[in-house]
Amino acid sequence: MIKRCLLVVFMFGLMSGCSTMVSQQGSAPIPLDGKFAVIPMTNLAQTPRAGDQVASILSATLRAHGAENVTLILPVDEVEGLYETRERQNEAYEEAQNQGVDYVFSGTVEEWRYKTGLDGEPAVGVTLEVRNVRNNRIVWSGTAARSGWGREGLSVAGRKVLEDLVDAMPLEANR
């Protein structure tokens, strides 16, 4: 009986994939009723447009956590199919400032791919920063990575990483 219980616990551990996360502690609360903008992430991964994919999933995740006003700002790139550029990020940040946004969510995609091999597991690594637009200071940052299983989609693994990061943010419920 004990062996069977241990086997079940072990199998659940295997099915959950491997993940890790580190985030800033003791940050000031970020009010969910603030005006948020999500801009393209810097893409250090080998997958084109991974920064846009992460930004899109992050904006939906913030809304699901109760954020009332989230704008996804993805400026059109001059050359389609290439990696995100710093100019494009700066353009998005300026647009957020012009819209009177309180907080800008940005970051880096370190990994966004399927591993090679028989299983082709998804591998995701993301670092996020939340910046107060008024004083241009980072109020929260965190990084997380996950390796999923062969049948898991890349977007599913990415959503789980972003969910962990948003859960770690000091988001303050609306009053």
FIGU-539463 format. One record per residue (C-alpha): residue in three letters; x, y, z. Coordinates in steps of 0.001 Angstrom, whole numbers, padded with zeros to 6 digits, always signed. Layout:
BEGIN
ALAXYZ...
This chain:
BEGIN
MET+000000+000000+000000ILE+002792+002436+000900LYS+004638+001570-002320ARG+001496+002294-004321CYS+001030+005692-002619LEU+004668+006598-003219LEU+004330+005576-006852VAL+001268+007822-007287VAL+003059+010797-005680PHE+006128+010163-007856MET+004008+010005-011016PHE+002278+013308-010203GLY+005722+014859-009731LEU+006832+013573-013111MET+003691+014784-014875SER+004038+018316-013560GLY+007320+018997-015385CYS+010260+020827-013906SER+010033+024493-013038THR+011863+027127-011051MET+011120+030734-010106VAL+012793+033630-008313SER+011063+036942-007603GLN+011576+040180-005755GLN+010161+040225-002221GLY+008877+043154-000174SER+007839+045302-003123ALA+005218+048018-002792PRO+001733+046868-003836ILE+000717+047277-007472PRO-002982+048246-007588LEU-005023+046100-009963ASP-007158+049125-010832GLY-004075+050910-012210LYS-003549+051487-015904PHE-001206+048779-017260ALA+000624+048408-020547VAL+002370+045268-021743ILE+005064+045896-024355PRO+007133+043485-026470MET+009669+041461-024529THR+013325+041404-025521ASN+013738+038131-027376LEU+016928+036231-026561ALA+015349+032945-027617GLN+015877+031385-031016THR+012170+031579-031833PRO+011128+034648-033859ARG+008364+036739-032269ALA+008621+034936-028923GLY+008543+038347-027221ASP+005168+039144-028791GLN+003784+035735-027824VAL+004830+036227-024198ALA+003427+039782-024121SER+000090+038562-025471ILE-000205+035736-022929LEU+000888+038073-020116SER-001797+040654-020921ALA-004504+037963-020830THR-003087+036560-017578LEU-003165+039997-015935ARG-006810+040433-016952ALA-007631+036989-015562HIS-006103+038088-012236GLY-008446+041073-012034ALA-006529+043875-013760GLU-009169+046203-015140ASN-007205+048231-017675VAL-004516+046347-019594THR-003295+047559-022993LEU-001150+045354-025198ILE+001143+047592-027252LEU+002847+045766-030122PRO+004093+048307-032685VAL+004331+047151-036278ASP+007865+046082-037144GLU+009442+047376-040348VAL+010849+043948-041217GLU+008483+041075-040522GLY+009872+037767-039299LEU+012951+039140-037568TYR+013592+039274-033863GLU+012285+042090-031674THR+014316+045274-031801ARG+015185+047774-029066GLU+013656+050552-031202ARG+010341+048705-031227GLN+010424+048343-027437ASN+011262+052024-026980GLU+008429+052978-029329ALA+006005+050860-027284TYR+007231+052396-024000GLU+006764+055929-025386GLU+003265+054988-026564ALA+002465+053728-023050GLN+003678+057010-021565ASN+001532+058978-024046GLN-001513+056927-023006GLY-000995+057883-019345VAL-000211+054360-018183ASP+000765+053821-014523TYR+002818+050613-014956VAL+004636+049049-017896PHE+005265+045298-017986SER+008351+044335-019959GLY+011102+041760-019779THR+013122+039157-021585VAL+012375+035797-023160GLU+015423+033628-022579GLU+013975+030386-023905TRP+010862+029604-025943ARG+011213+026387-027897TYR+010717+022681-028110LYS+013753+020676-027065THR+015235+018332-029606GLY+014887+014598-029148LEU+012172+012013-029189ASP+009807+013771-026797GLY+010321+017364-027954GLU+009388+018866-024578PRO+008605+022582-024403ALA+011187+024743-022638VAL+010339+028253-021477GLY+012360+030892-019643VAL+011008+034409-018967THR+012114+037401-016892LEU+009552+040123-016145GLU+009875+043678-014871VAL+007147+046026-013727ARG+008127+049670-014118ASN+006375+052671-012559VAL+006046+055131-015458ARG+005942+058231-013216ASN+009463+057764-011843ASN+010779+055152-014347ARG+011710+052775-011506ILE+011371+049020-011465VAL+008881+048153-008710TRP+008972+044372-009170SER+010981+041787-011084GLY+010994+038026-011313THR+012246+035204-013473ALA+010876+031729-014056ALA+011655+028737-016237ARG+009875+025499-016992SER+010450+022362-018945GLY+007247+020547-019816TRP+006493+017151-021260GLY+006325+015920-024854ARG+002568+016228-025237GLU+002388+019681-023672GLY+002183+022694-025985LEU+004706+025508-025841SER+001976+028065-025114VAL+000715+025913-022226ALA+004188+025783-020654GLY+004562+029518-021257ARG+001208+030297-019677LYS+002167+028280-016590VAL+005433+030235-016243LEU+003631+033565-016625GLU+000915+032464-014194ASP+003605+031710-011591LEU+005204+035113-012152VAL+001906+037023-011923ASP+001007+035061-008760ALA+004309+036246-007243MET+003636+039925-008050PRO+002425+042130-005196LEU-000858+042874-006956GLU-003344+044647-004716ALA-007045+043927-005129ASN-009339+046721-006196ARG-011103+048587-003447
